[in-house]
């Protein structure tokens, strides 16, 4: 997992969840900062990456639980999409 966040920290629970997604899908998860609004996610089939980008400045006032929820929520979108395409 490539964690480039500087202000926000991931809880152990989210780190474990991300590792489970990686094991089940074969896709790495990259989490980084961006200057847009909120959070966004992209899926790169060629490089096998799930990329979550979150505006650190916007979320630094949030609780650890809210940050965890946001990141896990975004990862889950792509996890379900991948599971659906695998089952296909």
N, C-alpha and C positions, 0 to 999 in steps of 0.2 A: 504494500500500500504506500503510495506516495502522498504524504501529508505535508503540504506546504503552508498550512495555516500558521499564522504567527501570533495573533491575539487570542483566538479561540482554541480551546483544547477539547479533544475528543475523550469521552468517558471510556472506560474499559468495556462497558457493555456494548457500545457502538463499535469499538474496535473488534470485539469478538463477532458481532453480527456481520461486519464487513468481511471478516475472514471466512465465515460460513458461506456468504454469497460467493466469494471468490472460489472456494472449494467446489461448490455446487455448479457454478457456471463456467469456470475456467477464465473468467474475466477479472482483471485487476481493477481496483477502485482507486481513483485519484481524487483527492479533495484539495481544493485550493481557493484562494481569495479572488474576487473580481469586483469591479466597481459598479456593476449594475444594481438593480433593485432586487432584493430578496435572495432567492437561490434558484439555480437552474441545473439541469443535468443533460449530458449528451452521452450517446452510446457510439463507440467506435468499433465496428465489427472487424475491420481489418487488423487493428492493433489489439483487439480484445480488451478494451478499456471502458469502464463506466467512469465518467468524469462528473464530479459534483463540484459546482462552484457556488460559493456563498459569500455575500458581502459582509466581511468581518466587522466593519465599522457599524453597520446596521444591527448586527446580531450581538455585539459585545455587551449590550445592556440586558440581554436576555439571560434567563437562567440556564444552567447546564442542561436541564431537562428539555427546555425548548430547543436548544441547539441540537441536542441528540435527536429529538423528534424530527426536526427539519431535515437533517442529514439522512437519518434512517428512512424517512418518508420518500425522499428523492431516490435513494438507492433501491428501495422496494419497487418503485415504478419500473425501473429497468430490469430488475430481477424478475418480476412477473412477466414483462415483455419477453425476456429471454426464455423463460420457462415455457411460455406459450408457443414460441417459435420452435423450440426443441421438441415439444410434444406434437407439434404440428400438422 
